[in-house]
Amino acid sequence: MENNHVNEGLEEIEDEIVNINEEDIDRVIDVDDNEEDFNDITEDAGAEGEIEDVEMFEPVSDSSKLTFEKHTDVVYCISLHPSGLKMAVTGGQDDKAYLWDIENGNIILECKGHKDSVASVAFSFDGIYVATADLSGLIKVWKVSSREEVWSFECDDIEWIQWHSHAHVLLAGTATGQIWMWKIPSGDCKTFTGPNSTVTCGRILPDGKRLCAGFENGMMKIIELKDQTSLHSLNVHSECITCLDCHSDNNLVISGSSDLTCHITNINNGKVVSSVICDNNSHNANMDNSVESVAFSKTHPWAAVGTLDGTIYLWDVQAGKLRNKWQFDGSLVKLKWLENSPQLFTAGLDGIIRLWDTRDGLLSKQWHGHRAAIMDFEISSDGSLIGSVSQDKTAKIFSMNSST
C-alpha cells in the first residue's frame, strides 16, 4: 500500500514591478530588548564553511524544559517528528546525527557513518523515514520504526534537502548546480542540471508538482518535477538567493537575496509583481547585511522578511506595500509563522527565540537558554513545543507556555 502511494506521488510530479521605498511603509517600530553587546558576538567560518570560533555568553535565564547535550561541537540543524511522536533529529559539526526522545533526552538512534558535518536533517511527511546529509555529499535515510539505514547516496556537496509533501520522495540541491530527486527506499532517481551555479535553496510548491530553486548567481528556476523541464528561468536578483517560500495558492513565490532585495514573483507567467529594497543601515557596522529568511502567512495576506541585522518587514501581498517594519537589537537567522496565527517566531545570533505579534510589531514572548548563536529552530506539529540548536553544542526543547 505504501509503494502505491509513493508511485501516485511520483506521477503527480510527472505584472508590473512595484518598488517599495521608505515612504511607502505604514509603520516603523524600533525594538531594543537585548542586554548583550551584540558587537561582541562573532561567527568565523573555516574553508569548508565550518565554524571555528564561537563566542559564548551567559543567558539571562534558561526557560527550556530539556537540553540535549550529546553533540560535541556546533549543532547546525533540527527537525521534529511531524506526526506527534516525541522525537527530534539533530545534526552537527561533530559529523554526527542523532534521533532522540524530546521528553527525556535519551538517544533513540545514532545515525552513524557520516564523514563530515551533518548540515541537513529532515523527517518524511509522515515521519516514517528520516534523512541526514553531510557537507561531503553523503545522504543517508533511516526507517524510524526499525532504527535501520535503508538507503544512502553520495553526490557533490549538498546545500539542502527536502522531502516531498505527500510521497516518499527526497530532493537535494548541490554546490555544482544539480538537483537530485530519489524515490525512497528504492533509490530510483531523476536529476536536473541548472546553470553553472550553486543551488542555494529549493522549495516544492504546495501542489507537489513543481519546484522553485534559487541559485548563487541570483537566478531562480521553476521546474516541473515529472520530467525535469524548466518552466521559467528568472534573473530576479543580482546576487545569491538566500531563501524562498511558496504561497499556498501555488501562484506566488517570495525570494530573498544577499543583494538586500526581496521579490514576489508570479510563477505561472514568470513576472515579478512587487519588490522591496531592504535597508543597509545595520546597527552593527561590522555586519554584512542580507535577507536571511522569508515566509508567507497562511492566515493573512502577508509575507514576513527578515534581514541579518534584526529588521523584520511585514509585506502586504495584496496591496503590494509594506504594512509594518520593526527592528530588534540582535541578528536574525530564521523566522517562522506560528500556525494559524498572525504571530511570528524569530531566532538569532544572540541565542534568543522571540515571538512577535505582527499586527503591531510588539514582542509577545521570548525564550532564553542558549549560550551562543542559534543555528536553527522548529515548531512542533501541535504548536506546543519549540526545538532549537546552537553553536553552544546543545539542542533545547522549550514549551510555548514557559517563556521569560
Sequence and secondary structure as in RCSB ss.txt:
>XXXX:A:sequence
MENNHVNEGLEEIEDEIVNINEEDIDRVIDVDDNEEDFNDITEDAGAEGEIEDVEMFEPVSDSSKLTFEKHTDVV
YCISLHPSGLKMAVTGGQDDKAYLWDIENGNIILECKGHKDSVASVAFSFDGIYVATADLSGLIKVWKVSSREEV
WSFECDDIEWIQWHSHAHVLLAGTATGQIWMWKIPSGDCKTFTGPNSTVTCGRILPDGKRLCAGFENGMMKIIEL
KDQTSLHSLNVHSECITCLDCHSDNNLVISGSSDLTCHITNINNGKVVSSVICDNNSHNANMDNSVESVAFSKTH
PWAAVGTLDGTIYLWDVQAGKLRNKWQFDGSLVKLKWLENSPQLFTAGLDGIIRLWDTRDGLLSKQWHGHRAAIM
DFEISSDGSLIGSVSQDKTAKIFSMNSST
>XXXX:A:secstr
 HHHHHHHHHHHH     EE GGG S EEE     S GGG  EEE TTS EEEE     S    SEEE   SS E
EEEEE TTS SEEEEEETTS EEEEETTT  EEEE     S EEEEEE TTSSEEEEEETTSEEEEEETTTTEEE
EEEE S EEEEEE SSSSEEEEEETTSEEEEEETTT  EEEEE SSS EEEEEE TTSSEEEEEETTSEEEEEET
TTTEEEEEEE  SS EEEEEE TTSSEEEEEETTSEEEEEETTTTEEEEEEE     S TT    EEEEEE SSS
SEEEEEETTSEEEEEETTTTEEEEEEE SS EEEEEE TTSSEEEEEETTS EEEEETTTTEEEEEE   SS EE
EEEE TTSSEEEEEETTS EEEEETT   
